[in-house]
Amino acid sequence: MCTICNALGLGASRLQSLAQAVETAKPSPGAEGIGDSLYPGFGNGGYDAQHYTIDLNVTDVNTSTLSGITTIDARATQDLSRFNLDFIGFTIDGITVNGQPAEFSRTGQEVTITPADPLPMDTAFTVEVEYSGSPEQITSVAIPVPTGWVTFDGGSFVLSEPDGAANYYPVNDHPLDKASYTFRVTVPDPFEVAANGILEEAIDNGNSTTYVFEARDPMASYLTTVNITNGFNLVTEEGPDGLLVRNYFADGLPDEQLEPFSLQPKMLTFFSEIFGPYPFEVYGSVVMNTETGTALETQTLSIFGLDQLDSPNLEEIVAHEASHQWFGNSVSLADWSDIWLNEGFATYSQGLWIEYSRGGKAFDAWVDDVYNYVAASVDQLVPPGLPQADDLFNAGVYEWGAVGLHALRLEVGDDAFFDTLQTYFDRYQGGNVTTEDLIDVAEEVSGQELNAFFDTWFYSDELAALPEPDVSPEALVGATGVNLSELEGQFVQTTVKVSQEAGFNNQGGFYATDNPYGVVVDPLTGVRIAPGEEGYAEAALKQSVTSLQGGETTLTLLGGFYYVPYLLADGDRNEFYTPFAAANRDGLDHVQSSSTGSYGFEDLAGLGDKDFNDFVLQVEVSAVV
């Protein structure tokens, strides 16, 4: 023991503790990987990227020769001595950190950066990377197709799931580190650019144009896209709540093949009603004049190619990519092993769109087709929750995942299922999730223990039989009406008691639909009309099965339909109210339902005194006859 230590009263153990504390306080390298269970090398640790400015000057579109400057605004999550970015190809011409030149080295796709000074934990810093060359064509580790920036004759497109973004800009390439983006892309005239977000300006440089796009909402790196061709036809429409829906269609594409894209505003409205408000500031699609190999839900601007235009199921594909904006893009996976949370949800959303737009029988046929496909192919499929690193997009995470969600719907019932979807989205929008998070929400909403159910449907290599729906009398009465959809061909005896507590001479009853979303079919024209669309009240009243003002009535209802309660305030057909707020002329919810089968209406526009007892329908399903 040294004499100085003795003089200071420091024993050997105390000296060792101080040395360890000093060692602990030293800045350390960020991890060369974010910790993904399937892809340990994806992403990086030690910092949180918050904004990327990607400035690309494309001088030769045919070879995608470009010079780039990517600026990353980030925050250290530890005391950093050095950190990594994912970046493939190109010549790096220089890197600065906080304006000071930084040392760097490259191994594979890892760029290790050592700043001039360590970066203390929780401090903001800025990285600028200058580079030049052409994007290196790469093949994804997850699927044997080109990924990232892909050049074709006359243009290029970007389609990066799961690992392609790093082939055109330096990035922390994992969904756990979402960030906002600015794209500044300069191309020679007459070429044009379509990218994520909103086009803020197009700067005329004489012989070239710089397109500036802002994507202000957090976005996973694989969802970024920059697309270049020699002309786009820009088509704009209005979506829910005034949302801008803009489509970039490459010049020369046949109009008739683009018709399914005109349904996007209606799709977004529908998904907003059942999932929650659309989570971003803009949406639309880009359709390139080349084959892309697949469509992808690139955030706010889904990408399609000529090969998708030839699909007989293009409408379903458009719905699939639109629904991803909620599940996959806003609610993002925390680990690639949970890819089914993206693809199972989007595939089932295709079915929900069919149920909404074509009716219950079309949906039932779709469910049968998907279930039978999984049953016939189960030996080639992986369970939804157990994808393999080299086969991430196995059909099991799509179709089997969708079948599992339908099984959950049958297990907990429509009300709890759709409440689960809304709660799950509301709680985790803008963030990251695991399957355990979904289980927790489903259990909370339904009041059921569901771990065994999820094990059976998402982790077992055997396909289970779909659960039998609960058709007990109390289960048939839900938040938006009486659900007899599972009793096709049967007759159900129902007792309805009517009470009124208002000065109006109110009347009401039930109208029939073939879906849980309130869409009705005009019996004279065969046209399907959704709540909020012109002519809805008239079409719904044509499907009315009774008109009631008071007392007690016994109805015999035909199974196979949903029966929705309605009110005509003071008997006025212009004052038509239902549980679907979009159908009400003031857009407000005029009905409160209870678990005991009571539907209480407020009969004044603007909700009046909000007592919801002006007209009350008390329903009891007594027997199947």
N, C-alpha and C positions, 0 to 999 in steps of 0.2 A: 504494500500500500504506500502511495507516495506521501511525502511530508505535507504537500499543499492540501491534499485531500484531508489529512489528519487535522491540519490547522483550520480548515473550513468546517470540520465536523461531518464530512461526507464519507460514509462507509462504502464498501465495494458495491453492495446491492443498489444503494441510492445513486451512485455514479452510473451504473448500468442502466437504471431507469431513465436518467436524464439523457443518456446517449440514445436510447430507443426513442424518446420523445423528439429529439432533434432529427433523428432519421425519419420518423413518421411525418414530421412537418416538411420534409423536403418535397419539392414538386416531383411528380412521377409521370411516366408515359400514359397516355390514354390507351385503352384496350384496342387491339387490332380485330375488332369484332364486337357486335352489340349483344351477343349472347343468344342468338336464335337457335332453337333446338335442331332444326333441319339444316340450316346453313350458318354454321358458327362464324364464318368469315364475313358474312354480310354486315354492313354498317360498321360503326366504330364507337368507342366509348370516350368519356372524358369531357364531352361538350354537347351542347344543344344548339343545332343550327336553327336560326329563327327567320332568316330571309336570304334568298338567293337572287342576285341580279345576273342574268345570263346574257352577255352581249356577244353576239356572233355576227361576223362579217363573212358571208358566203360569196366567194369570188367566182366559183365555177360550180353551178348547180349539178351538172352531169357527173362530176366526181365528188361533190360535196366538199371541195377544198375550202377551208375556212380558217380564219383567225378568231380567237375567242378570248374574252376576259370574263371570268366568273368571280363575282364578289360575294362572299359569304359573311353575313352578320350572325355571330354566334355568342354563346355564353358558356364559360367554363363550368363544368359540374364537379371539378376537382382541381387541386393545384397541379397544373399541367407543365411538364417539362417539354413534352412533344405530343403530337397528335397525328392521326391519320385521316386521309380522305380516300374514297374509292374513285379510281380514274383509270381508264383503259385507253392505250394508244396515245397519239398526238406527241408532239415535241413540246415539253414544258419550257417556256422561255423565261420564266421567272415567277417567284412567289414572294409576296410580302405579307407580314402580319402586323397590323396596326401601322402600316406605312413603312415598316423597316424590312429590308431584305431578310429572308429566312433561308436556312439551309434545308435541303430536301433530298430524299432518296426514293427510289422506286423498286419494289419487288412485286412482280405480278401486277395485280390491280391496286395494290396498296401504295399510296404516296405518303411517306412519313415526313412530317414537317417539324422542324425545330426552330421556334422563334428566337429572336435575339435575346429576349428576356422571358423568363417563365410567366405563365398566365395564372394569377391567383384564382382560387375558386370563387364562383359567382360574379366574375367580372366579364363585361362585354368585350368582345374583340372582333376585328375584321380581317378576313383573309382575302387576298386577291391573287388569282392564278391566271397567268397569261400563257396561251398555248396556240399551236398552229398545226395544220395538217388536214387529214381527212379521217372521219370516224372509221375505226377498225370494225369490219363486220365480225360479229360474234354470234355464237349459238348459246342459247340459254342452258344453264345447268339443269333446268327443270323440264324442258321440253325441246326436242331437236328441231327448232326453227330459228331463223335469224331474229335477233331482238335488238332493241335500242334504235339508233338512227340507221335506217335502211335506205340506200340509194337505188333509184330505178331510173330508167331512161326518161328524162324530162322532169325529174323531181326527187323528192325524198319524203319519208314519213318516220315518225317515232312511235314505237310500240314496245314498252320496256318491261312488262311484268315477267318475272320478278326482279331481274338483275341487269336490265339493259341501260338504265339511265347513265351509268358511269361511262358509257362509250361516247358521250358527247359533252359532258360537263363533270367537273370534280364535285363529289357529293358524299354525304353520309347516307348510304344507300340502304335504308331500311324503314318500313312504315312507322316504327317507334319514334322516328325523328322527323315529324312533319314540319313544314315551314311554308311561308308565303313566298311568292315569286314575282319577279319582273323579267320579262323577255324583251330584249332589243335585238331584232334579227334584220340584218341588211342583206338584200338580195338584188341582183341585177334585174333591170326591167326586161321583159314584162312579167317576171315571176312574182308570185304573191305568197303570203304566209298566213297560216291559221295556227293559233296556239291557245293554250289554256287562258281562261279569264276574259277580260274585256279589252278590246282594242281601244287604247287611249289616243293614239295618233299614228298616222302614216306620214313619214317625213320624206318629201321629195328631194333627193340629192342630185338630181340631174339625170344620170344614167342608172341610178339605183334608188331603192326605197327602203327606209328603215321602218319596220313595224314594231310598235311598242305595245305589249300586252301586260296587263296587271292582273294577277291571280292573288287576291287579298286573303283568301281563306286558307288555313293550314292544309297542306297537300303532301301526300306521300310521294317520294321521288319517282316511283315506278309509274305514277299517274301523270307525269309531265309529258307534254307532246308538242312538237314543232313540225309543221307540215308545209311543204313547199311544192308548188306546181305552177304551170304557166297560165294560171287564171282560175279564180273561183267565182261561182255564182252565189252571191250572198243572199239568203232568204231569211227574213225575220218575221216572227210571230209573237203573240203575247201569251204567256202562260199564267199560272195561278198568281193572284195578287199583283198583277202587272209585270211579272217576271219576263225579262227579255229572253226569248228563245231564238238563237241565230244559228243558221246552218251554212256551212261552207261546202258547196257541191262543186267538185271539179268540173270545169267547162266540158260540155259535150255529153254529159250523162243523160240517158233517156228519162223524161219526166215521169213516165208511168212507173218506172222502177223506184222512183223516189217517193211515191205516194205514202208509204208507211211512215215516213218521217213527219208528215203533216199531222199525225196522231200524237206527236210528242206533247203538245200542250195539254191534251186531254189525259194522257198518261201521267204527266206530272201532277195534274189536279187530283187524279184518283189516288196516286201514291201519297200525296200530301194529306189527303183525308184519312187514309188508313195507317200511315206511318208517323206523320207529323209534318210540319212545314218544311218545304224544300230548303236544304241547308246552305245553298250558295247563292251568289248574286247573279248568275247567268247560267244558261244551259244551251245545248244544241249538239249537233253532230258535224263531223267532217267526213266526207266521202271522197276517197282518192280514186284517181283514174288508173289504178293498178291493183293487182291482188295483194292483200295484206296478210293472208294466212288465217286471220281471225279478226273479230271485232274486239275492241277493248274500251272499257269504261273510263278512259282518260278524263280527269276531273273537269267538269263543266263542258267538255267537248269530246264526246265519245267518237272513236274512229272506226270507220268501216272501209272496206275495199270492194272491188268489182266482184270478188267471190261471194261476198255476203249479199250483194244485190241479186244474185242468181238463186238465192235460197228461197224455197217456197214458204219458209217460216220467218221471213224477214221481219214481219210485224212483231213476232215474239222476241226476236233478237233485239229489236229496237227497245222493246219494253224491258228486256233483261238488262241492257246497258243503262237505261234510264234509272231503274231501281237501284243499281249499284251506287248511285250518288248518295243514297241514304246508307246502304249496307255495303261496306267496302271502302268507300271514299270518305264519308263523314265519320261513321262508326268503323274504325279500321282495326284490322287484326294486330295483335301484339306479338304474334309468333306465326311464322308461315305454316306451322302444323295445324293452325286453325283456319286454313283457307276455305273450309266448307262454310264458315260464317259469312264469307263473301259470296261464294258460288251457289251454295245451297239456297241461300236467301234469294238471290237473283233469279235462279231457276224457278223457285216456287212463285216468285213474283210474276213470272210469265203466266203461270196458271191462274193467279189471282186476276191478272188482266183479262184472261179468257173468261173467267167467271163474271167479271164486270161487263165486258163488252159483248159476250155471246151467250151468257146465261149458265145456269147451274148444270144443265145436261151436257153442254160442251165441256164444262170444267170436269165433271165426273168422268167423261170419256178421256180427257187429258190425264187425269190421275190414274185411270186404269192403264193407259198406254205407258206412262212413266213407270208405274209399279211393275208391269209385266216385263218391260225392258230390263229393269234391275234384276228381277227374278230370273230371267233367262240368261243374264250376263254376270251373275254374282261371282262366278269363279274368276272373272277377269277384272273385277272391280275391287277397290279397296274400301273399307268402311270409311264414311265421311270424315271421321276424326283421326284417321291414321294414314294420311298420305305419305308417300315415299319421296325422298329428295329428288330422285331422278324421274319421277312421274307425278309431279305436283298436281297436274290438271287431269288426273284420272277421272273418268266419268262418275266414279263413286262420290266425289265431293260435290258434283252437280246434281245428277238425278237421284242418287241415293240420299243425298242431303235434303233435297226437296221432298222426297217421300217421307223422310223423318220429320220434317216440319209439318207435313199434312197429318202424320200420326199424332204429333203434339196437339194439333188443332182438334182432332177427334178425341184425344185423351182429356183435354181440359175444357172443351167447348168453345164455341165461337167468341163469346164475350171475353172470356179470360185470354184466349189466344190473341185477339186483336189488341186487347189492353196490354198484353205482354209486349207485342211489337212496338206499341207507342211508348211504353215506359222504358224499354230497352233503348230505343232511339233517343228519347228525351234525356236519359241519364248519361249516355255515353257519346252523344254527338260531338264531333271535333276531337275525340280521344281514341283510345285503343282498348280492345277487349280480348278476352279469352272465352272459351266455351263455358267455363265456370261462372263467368259473369252472366251469361244468358240463363244458365240453370238457376242462379240466385233470383233473377228477376221473375222467371216463370214460376218458381215456387212461391215467391212473395205474392204475386198477383193471383195465382190459382188457389193458394192454400194447400197445395199437394206436395208430397215428397217425390221428387222426380229424378234423383240420381240413378236409380235402377232403370228408369225409362230411358234416360240418355245413354246409359251403358248399352242397352239393348239396341237402340236405333242408330247410334253414331260410333260405337266402338266394337261391336260384335261383327264377326265375319259371316254371320248367318242373317238372312233377311227375315224379319218377323212378319207375322200377319198384321194387317192394319187393325187398330182397336175398333171395337164396336161402338158406335156413337151412343151417347146417353139419350134415350128417348123417354125417360121417365117424365110424368106430367110436369113436375117442377122445373126440369131441365129444358123443356120446350118453350118456356116463356122467358124471353131475353130482353136486353136493353132497348132494342129497336123493334120488337114485335114478337110474334109467335112463329117459331122456326119448326116447320113440319117438312123440311126438305128431305129428311132421311126416311120419310114415311110415304113414299110415292105409291099411289094406287090405293091407299087406305083412307078411311074417313075418320075424322077426329071430332069428338063431341066437346064443345067448349061453351062454358057459361060466362056471360059478360054482364056485369052490373055497371050501371051508369049513374053518376051523381053530378050535380051542378051546384056551384056556389057563386054564380054571377048573374048580373041583370040581363045578359044576352040570352036569346033563345038558341043556344048552341046545339049543334048536332055533329055527329062523327061516326066513326066505324073503323073498318079495316079494308085495305086494298092488297091485292096479291102481287108478289114479284117472284122472279125465279132466281134471286141472288140476295146476299145479305147487305148489299150496298144501296138498296132502294131504287135501282134502275128498273123502269117499267117499260112494257111493250105496248105501244098503241095498237089496240086490236083491229083498227080499221086500216092502218098503213103498214103495220109490222115493224115500224121504226122503234129502236130502243132509245129511250130518253132518260137521261140521268138527272138526279136532283140538281136544280139550278139552271137546267137548260130550258129553253123556250117550249112551252106547251106541256110542261111536266104535270102540273096540277090536273089539267084536263085529261091527260092520259091515265094518271093514277086513279082519278075518279071513275073512269071507264072500267077499271079493274076492281072497283069497290064490291065487297061481298055483302055489305049490309049498311044501313043508315040508322043510327040510334040517337035518341034524345034523352031517354031516362028509363028507369026500371031495370028489370032483369030479362035477359034474352039467352036462349040456348041456340048455338050455331053448330052446324055440322060442316066442317071444313075439309076440303080435299087435300090429302097429303101430297108432298112434292113441291110445296111452295112456302114462301115466307109471307106472313100476314102483318102488314105495317099499320099501326094505329094512326088515325088522322082526326083533325078537328076542322070544321067550318065554323068560324066565329060568327055568331048570330045568323047561322045558315048561309053566309055569304061565300060563294065559291071563289071570290077574290081574296078572302082571308083564310087561306088553306095552310094548315100547319101540320108538320110531321116530326118524327125524331131526327130527320136529316136536315140539319140547319140550312144547308145550301138550297133546299127546296122552299124555305120560308121566305117571304118577300122581304123581310128585314135582315135575313141571313143569320138570325139568332136562334138559339136553342129554346124552343117553346115547350119541351116535354121533359119531365122528370119521371124516371122509372124506378121501381123498387124490385127487390128480389122476391116479393110476394105477388108479382104480376100486376102491379098498379101502374097506370100511365096517367100522370097528372099534367094538364095543359094550362098554360097561361094564354088567355085569349086576346090580349091587346098587343098591337104592334109596338115594338120597343120594350116589351116584357111588362109593361104596366106596373103592378105592385109586386110582381114576382112571387105570388103565393102558390102558383101552379096547382090550384084547386078549382079553377073555373069550370073545368070539364074533366071528369075522372072516369077512365075505363078500368075496371077491375076484372082481370081475366083469370079463369081457372080452367085448365084442361082436365076434363073428367074421365074420358075413356076413348080408346081406339075401337071403332065399331066396324 
